Amino acid sequence: MNISRFALCETPFYYYNLTLLQQTLDSITAATADSPNFHVHYALKACVAHEVLQIIAQHGFGADCVSGGEIEMAHQHGFAANDIVFAGVGKADWEILRALDLGIQCFNVESLPELEIINELAARKNLVARVAFRINPNVDAHTHAKITTGLNENKFGLALEDTLPAIRRAASLTNIQFIGLHFHIGSQITKLDSYRELCIRINELQSSLEEEGIFVPTLNVGGGLGVNYTAPDTEAIPDFASYFTIFKQELQLREGQSVHFELGRSIVAQCGSLISRVLYVKEGHSKRFVIVDAGMTDLIRPAMYGSTHQIDNLSHPEAPKASFDVVGPICESSDVFATDYVMPTPQRGDLLAFRSAGAYGEIMASQYNCRRLPGHIAE
């Protein structure tokens, strides 16, 4: 990070290390080089900074989208339409119509009413929509409750026992082509055994479908691989080799099947930092507060998920360390980045970096309190 350059920049802003991003993408490519039937899609919900999207698209990855806006973003940044998949429980008619017009690879369908509407809208255009059903495999991802998605009763997807009726219904619809099954058990998964359990569920489901004469051309196993928030420099690139090896070893593939992955956080989290400036150091009776010009409007993860981010004092890394609560300026008690955080003692004007903020950082920023959205620098 060019601290002298940052000193002239208006804060807060996001910084993206494009060299680290490229190295991360290369690591994924190396880990999947021996599996030509593995296809990686980037989950746009993590970050849509245009420099980031351009590099990922140029690397040949597909796009995992959860809104019409994300589909447009992917299309504008060079992702091939036949490499775009569209998930989400509440697809609006205009979003479905736009996806049909572009000829996307697949709709990941999450309910039978949605299936019926996609068929109706495709019929209007005399098109056939390719669909995969999102199935909840009832696998515990051992992650935060707000980002666990693969249990039986969840707003996402269909229960395991509803798979066969859904496929049969799809087969009866003139403007629907069933092409696969989609699974996503959660996010920020660091216990890889959850993926082994997912493979077991998929293997069992495939066997039961084969007994009914049903072949599944495409398996989409979602994403969710976690990153190291507490020591980003120690593990700047996640262990993709171990992640993909699980699916190579445990997933019982049939001839001609392809496997799709939807990685977001693990691709972009570590390449991004939120840069903020210290406004005040406040001495309380029992606590000391570092008040910065970034808030939950710029990085909402700590307030929403109770997440932690390493905080670097870029201006005075050699200063004596002490314990502080690092807080923002928003008029909410939840606008707290860290409590009792030990760091080099900052002073007014110091630049701080909130690390591992490339995923679900800038993209989730808001204008609450009529604040300006943060900008970004990518290099």
NORMOFEN-V787497 format. One record per residue. N is the residue number from 1. RES is the residue in one small letter. PSI is psi as a letter, one per 40 degrees, with the letter a starting at -180 (999 if undefined). OMEGA is omega in radians with two decimals (* if undefined). Layout:
n->N res->RES psi->PSI omega->OMEGA
n->N res->RES psi->PSI omega->OMEGA
This chain:
n->1 res->m psi->h omega->-3.12
n->2 res->n psi->g omega->-3.04
n->3 res->i psi->d omega->-3.14
n->4 res->s psi->d omega->3.09
n->5 res->r psi->d omega->-3.11
n->6 res->f psi->d omega->-3.08
n->7 res->a psi->d omega->-3.12
n->8 res->l psi->e omega->-3.04
n->9 res->c psi->i omega->3.05
n->10 res->e psi->h omega->-3.14
n->11 res->t psi->i omega->-0.06
n->12 res->p psi->i omega->3.06
n->13 res->f psi->i omega->3.10
n->14 res->y psi->i omega->3.06
n->15 res->y psi->h omega->3.13
n->16 res->y psi->h omega->3.10
n->17 res->n psi->g omega->-3.05
n->18 res->l psi->d omega->3.06
n->19 res->t psi->d omega->3.10
n->20 res->l psi->d omega->3.09
n->21 res->l psi->d omega->-3.14
n->22 res->q psi->d omega->3.12
n->23 res->q psi->d omega->3.12
n->24 res->t psi->d omega->3.11
n->25 res->l psi->d omega->3.11
n->26 res->d psi->d omega->3.12
n->27 res->s psi->d omega->3.10
n->28 res->i psi->d omega->3.14
n->29 res->t psi->d omega->3.12
n->30 res->a psi->d omega->-3.10
n->31 res->a psi->e omega->-3.11
n->32 res->t psi->e omega->-3.04
n->33 res->a psi->d omega->-3.11
n->34 res->d psi->e omega->-3.11
n->35 res->s psi->g omega->-3.09
n->36 res->p psi->e omega->3.10
n->37 res->n psi->e omega->3.06
n->38 res->f psi->h omega->-3.13
n->39 res->h psi->h omega->-3.09
n->40 res->v psi->h omega->3.04
n->41 res->h psi->h omega->3.08
n->42 res->y psi->h omega->3.13
n->43 res->a psi->h omega->-3.04
n->44 res->l psi->d omega->-3.10
n->45 res->k psi->e omega->-3.12
n->46 res->a psi->d omega->-3.07
n->47 res->c psi->h omega->3.12
n->48 res->v psi->f omega->3.01
n->49 res->a psi->h omega->-2.92
n->50 res->h psi->d omega->3.11
n->51 res->e psi->d omega->3.12
n->52 res->v psi->d omega->-3.14
n->53 res->l psi->d omega->-3.12
n->54 res->q psi->d omega->-3.12
n->55 res->i psi->d omega->-3.13
n->56 res->i psi->d omega->3.11
n->57 res->a psi->d omega->3.14
n->58 res->q psi->d omega->3.11
n->59 res->h psi->e omega->3.07
n->60 res->g psi->e omega->3.12
n->61 res->f psi->i omega->2.99
n->62 res->g psi->a omega->-3.11
n->63 res->a psi->h omega->3.01
n->64 res->d psi->h omega->-3.05
n->65 res->c psi->i omega->3.13
n->66 res->v psi->e omega->3.07
n->67 res->s psi->i omega->3.05
n->68 res->g psi->d omega->3.10
n->69 res->g psi->d omega->3.10
n->70 res->e psi->d omega->3.07
n->71 res->i psi->d omega->3.11
n->72 res->e psi->d omega->3.11
n->73 res->m psi->d omega->-3.14
n->74 res->a psi->d omega->-3.13
n->75 res->h psi->d omega->-3.11
n->76 res->q psi->d omega->-3.08
n->77 res->h psi->e omega->2.96
n->78 res->g psi->e omega->3.04
n->79 res->f psi->h omega->3.14
n->80 res->a psi->h omega->-3.11
n->81 res->a psi->d omega->-3.12
n->82 res->n psi->e omega->3.00
n->83 res->d psi->e omega->3.13
n->84 res->i psi->h omega->3.01
n->85 res->v psi->i omega->-3.01
n->86 res->f psi->h omega->3.12
n->87 res->a psi->i omega->3.10
n->88 res->g psi->i omega->-3.05
n->89 res->v psi->e omega->-3.03
n->90 res->g psi->g omega->3.13
n->91 res->k psi->h omega->3.11
n->92 res->a psi->i omega->-3.10
n->93 res->d psi->d omega->-3.09
n->94 res->w psi->d omega->3.12
n->95 res->e psi->d omega->3.11
n->96 res->i psi->d omega->-3.13
n->97 res->l psi->d omega->3.12
n->98 res->r psi->d omega->3.12
n->99 res->a psi->d omega->3.09
n->100 res->l psi->d omega->3.14
n->101 res->d psi->d omega->-3.12
n->102 res->l psi->d omega->-3.10
n->103 res->g psi->f omega->-3.11
n->104 res->i psi->i omega->-3.10
n->105 res->q psi->d omega->-2.95
n->106 res->c psi->i omega->2.90
n->107 res->f psi->h omega->3.00
n->108 res->n psi->h omega->-2.99
n->109 res->v psi->h omega->-3.03
n->110 res->e psi->e omega->3.08
n->111 res->s psi->i omega->3.11
n->112 res->l psi->d omega->3.05
n->113 res->p psi->d omega->3.09
n->114 res->e psi->d omega->3.12
n->115 res->l psi->d omega->-3.12
n->116 res->e psi->d omega->-3.12
n->117 res->i psi->d omega->3.10
n->118 res->i psi->d omega->3.10
n->119 res->n psi->d omega->-3.14
n->120 res->e psi->d omega->-3.11
n->121 res->l psi->d omega->3.09
n->122 res->a psi->d omega->3.13
n->123 res->a psi->d omega->3.11
n->124 res->r psi->d omega->-3.09
n->125 res->k psi->e omega->-3.11
n->126 res->n psi->f omega->3.14
n->127 res->l psi->i omega->3.04
n->128 res->v psi->h omega->-3.12
n->129 res->a psi->h omega->3.07
n->130 res->r psi->h omega->-3.08
n->131 res->v psi->i omega->2.92
n->132 res->a psi->i omega->3.11
n->133 res->f psi->h omega->3.05
n->134 res->r psi->h omega->-3.07
n->135 res->i psi->h omega->3.06
n->136 res->n psi->h omega->-3.05
n->137 res->p psi->e omega->-3.12
n->138 res->n psi->f omega->3.10
n->139 res->v psi->h omega->3.11
n->140 res->d psi->h omega->-3.12
n->141 res->a psi->e omega->3.13
n->142 res->h psi->f omega->-3.14
n->143 res->t psi->a omega->-3.10
n->144 res->h psi->i omega->-3.09
n->145 res->a psi->d omega->-3.09
n->146 res->k psi->e omega->3.12
n->147 res->i psi->f omega->2.99
n->148 res->t psi->h omega->-3.02
n->149 res->t psi->e omega->-2.97
n->150 res->g psi->e omega->3.12
n->151 res->l psi->i omega->-2.99
n->152 res->n psi->d omega->-3.08
n->153 res->e psi->h omega->-3.06
n->154 res->n psi->i omega->-3.14
n->155 res->k psi->e omega->-3.13
n->156 res->f psi->i omega->2.88
n->157 res->g psi->a omega->-3.12
n->158 res->l psi->i omega->3.07
n->159 res->a psi->i omega->-3.12
n->160 res->l psi->d omega->-3.06
n->161 res->e psi->e omega->3.12
n->162 res->d psi->e omega->-3.07
n->163 res->t psi->d omega->-3.07
n->164 res->l psi->d omega->3.09
n->165 res->p psi->d omega->3.14
n->166 res->a psi->d omega->3.13
n->167 res->i psi->d omega->3.13
n->168 res->r psi->d omega->3.10
n->169 res->r psi->d omega->3.11
n->170 res->a psi->d omega->-3.13
n->171 res->a psi->d omega->-3.10
n->172 res->s psi->e omega->-3.07
n->173 res->l psi->h omega->-3.02
n->174 res->t psi->d omega->-3.01
n->175 res->n psi->f omega->3.13
n->176 res->i psi->h omega->3.00
n->177 res->q psi->h omega->3.10
n->178 res->f psi->h omega->-3.12
n->179 res->i psi->e omega->-3.12
n->180 res->g psi->a omega->3.10
n->181 res->l psi->i omega->-3.07
n->182 res->h psi->h omega->3.12
n->183 res->f psi->i omega->3.02
n->184 res->h psi->h omega->-2.97
n->185 res->i psi->e omega->3.12
n->186 res->g psi->a omega->-3.06
n->187 res->s psi->i omega->-3.11
n->188 res->q psi->f omega->3.13
n->189 res->i psi->h omega->3.14
n->190 res->t psi->e omega->3.08
n->191 res->k psi->h omega->-2.99
n->192 res->l psi->e omega->3.09
n->193 res->d psi->d omega->3.09
n->194 res->s psi->d omega->3.13
n->195 res->y psi->d omega->3.05
n->196 res->r psi->d omega->3.11
n->197 res->e psi->d omega->3.08
n->198 res->l psi->d omega->3.13
n->199 res->c psi->d omega->3.11
n->200 res->i psi->d omega->3.13
n->201 res->r psi->d omega->-3.14
n->202 res->i psi->d omega->3.13
n->203 res->n psi->d omega->3.13
n->204 res->e psi->d omega->-3.13
n->205 res->l psi->d omega->3.13
n->206 res->q psi->d omega->-3.14
n->207 res->s psi->d omega->-3.14
n->208 res->s psi->d omega->3.10
n->209 res->l psi->d omega->3.12
n->210 res->e psi->d omega->3.09
n->211 res->e psi->d omega->3.10
n->212 res->e psi->e omega->3.11
n->213 res->g psi->f omega->-3.08
n->214 res->i psi->h omega->3.06
n->215 res->f psi->h omega->-3.11
n->216 res->v psi->h omega->-3.08
n->217 res->p psi->d omega->-3.01
n->218 res->t psi->h omega->3.01
n->219 res->l psi->h omega->3.08
n->220 res->n psi->h omega->-3.03
n->221 res->v psi->e omega->3.08
n->222 res->g psi->a omega->-3.12
n->223 res->g psi->b omega->3.04
n->224 res->g psi->e omega->-3.13
n->225 res->l psi->h omega->-3.06
n->226 res->g psi->i omega->3.10
n->227 res->v psi->i omega->-3.11
n->228 res->n psi->g omega->-3.13
n->229 res->y psi->d omega->-3.06
n->230 res->t psi->d omega->-3.13
n->231 res->a psi->g omega->-3.05
n->232 res->p psi->d omega->3.14
n->233 res->d psi->d omega->3.12
n->234 res->t psi->d omega->-3.11
n->235 res->e psi->g omega->-3.12
n->236 res->a psi->d omega->3.11
n->237 res->i psi->h omega->-3.14
n->238 res->p psi->i omega->-3.12
n->239 res->d psi->g omega->-3.12
n->240 res->f psi->d omega->-3.12
n->241 res->a psi->d omega->3.13
n->242 res->s psi->d omega->3.14
n->243 res->y psi->d omega->-3.09
n->244 res->f psi->d omega->3.12
n->245 res->t psi->d omega->3.11
n->246 res->i psi->d omega->-3.11
n->247 res->f psi->d omega->3.08
n->248 res->k psi->d omega->-3.05
n->249 res->q psi->d omega->-2.95
n->250 res->e psi->d omega->-3.07
n->251 res->l psi->h omega->-3.12
n->252 res->q psi->g omega->-3.06
n->253 res->l psi->i omega->3.05
n->254 res->r psi->i omega->-3.14
n->255 res->e psi->h omega->3.10
n->256 res->g psi->e omega->3.14
n->257 res->q psi->i omega->3.02
n->258 res->s psi->i omega->-3.12
n->259 res->v psi->h omega->-3.10
n->260 res->h psi->i omega->-3.14
n->261 res->f psi->i omega->-3.13
n->262 res->e psi->g omega->-3.09
n->263 res->l psi->h omega->3.12
n->264 res->g psi->c omega->-3.12
n->265 res->r psi->d omega->-3.05
n->266 res->s psi->e omega->3.13
n->267 res->i psi->d omega->-2.93
n->268 res->v psi->e omega->-3.02
n->269 res->a psi->d omega->-3.01
n->270 res->q psi->e omega->-3.12
n->271 res->c psi->e omega->-3.08
n->272 res->g psi->i omega->3.04
n->273 res->s psi->i omega->2.99
n->274 res->l psi->h omega->-3.13
n->275 res->i psi->h omega->-3.08
n->276 res->s psi->i omega->-3.12
n->277 res->r psi->i omega->3.11
n->278 res->v psi->h omega->3.08
n->279 res->l psi->d omega->-3.09
n->280 res->y psi->i omega->2.90
n->281 res->v psi->h omega->-3.01
n->282 res->k psi->h omega->3.12
n->283 res->e psi->h omega->3.05
n->284 res->g psi->a omega->3.13
n->285 res->h psi->d omega->-3.13
n->286 res->s psi->e omega->-3.12
n->287 res->k psi->i omega->2.96
n->288 res->r psi->h omega->-3.07
n->289 res->f psi->h omega->2.94
n->290 res->v psi->h omega->-3.11
n->291 res->i psi->h omega->-3.05
n->292 res->v psi->i omega->-3.10
n->293 res->d psi->e omega->2.97
n->294 res->a psi->i omega->3.14
n->295 res->g psi->a omega->3.13
n->296 res->m psi->e omega->3.04
n->297 res->t psi->d omega->-3.13
n->298 res->d psi->d omega->3.11
n->299 res->l psi->g omega->-3.00
n->300 res->i psi->e omega->-3.03
n->301 res->r psi->d omega->3.13
n->302 res->p psi->d omega->-3.14
n->303 res->a psi->d omega->-3.06
n->304 res->m psi->d omega->-3.02
n->305 res->y psi->e omega->-3.02
n->306 res->g psi->f omega->-3.07
n->307 res->s psi->i omega->3.11
n->308 res->t psi->i omega->3.07
n->309 res->h psi->h omega->3.02
n->310 res->q psi->h omega->-3.14
n->311 res->i psi->h omega->3.14
n->312 res->d psi->h omega->2.99
n->313 res->n psi->h omega->-3.08
n->314 res->l psi->d omega->-3.06
n->315 res->s psi->d omega->-3.09
n->316 res->h psi->g omega->-3.11
n->317 res->p psi->e omega->-3.09
n->318 res->e psi->e omega->-3.08
n->319 res->a psi->i omega->3.10
n->320 res->p psi->i omega->-3.09
n->321 res->k psi->i omega->3.07
n->322 res->a psi->i omega->-3.07
n->323 res->s psi->h omega->-3.11
n->324 res->f psi->i omega->2.83
n->325 res->d psi->h omega->-3.13
n->326 res->v psi->h omega->-2.98
n->327 res->v psi->i omega->3.12
n->328 res->g psi->a omega->-3.03
n->329 res->p psi->e omega->-3.03
n->330 res->i psi->i omega->-3.13
n->331 res->c psi->g omega->3.06
n->332 res->e psi->h omega->3.12
n->333 res->s psi->d omega->-3.14
n->334 res->s psi->e omega->-3.12
n->335 res->d psi->g omega->-3.09
n->336 res->v psi->h omega->3.11
n->337 res->f psi->d omega->-3.10
n->338 res->a psi->i omega->3.06
n->339 res->t psi->i omega->3.14
n->340 res->d psi->f omega->-3.08
n->341 res->y psi->h omega->-3.13
n->342 res->v psi->h omega->-3.07
n->343 res->m psi->i omega->3.04
n->344 res->p psi->h omega->-3.03
n->345 res->t psi->h omega->-3.13
n->346 res->p psi->i omega->3.03
n->347 res->q psi->i omega->-3.12
n->348 res->r psi->h omega->3.12
n->349 res->g psi->e omega->3.12
n->350 res->d psi->i omega->3.06
n->351 res->l psi->h omega->3.08
n->352 res->l psi->i omega->3.07
n->353 res->a psi->h omega->3.02
n->354 res->f psi->h omega->-2.95
n->355 res->r psi->i omega->3.08
n->356 res->s psi->f omega->-3.06
n->357 res->a psi->e omega->-3.12
n->358 res->g psi->d omega->3.13
n->359 res->a psi->h omega->3.09
n->360 res->y psi->f omega->3.08
n->361 res->g psi->c omega->-3.13
n->362 res->e psi->d omega->-3.07
n->363 res->i psi->d omega->-3.11
n->364 res->m psi->e omega->-3.12
n->365 res->a psi->i omega->-3.12
n->366 res->s psi->i omega->3.12
n->367 res->q psi->f omega->3.06
n->368 res->y psi->i omega->-3.00
n->369 res->n psi->e omega->-3.12
n->370 res->c psi->f omega->3.12
n->371 res->r psi->i omega->3.07
n->372 res->r psi->i omega->3.07
n->373 res->l psi->i omega->3.11
n->374 res->p psi->i omega->3.01
n->375 res->g psi->a omega->3.08
n->376 res->h psi->i omega->3.02
n->377 res->i psi->h omega->3.11
n->378 res->a psi->h omega->-3.13
n->379 res->e psi->999 omega->*
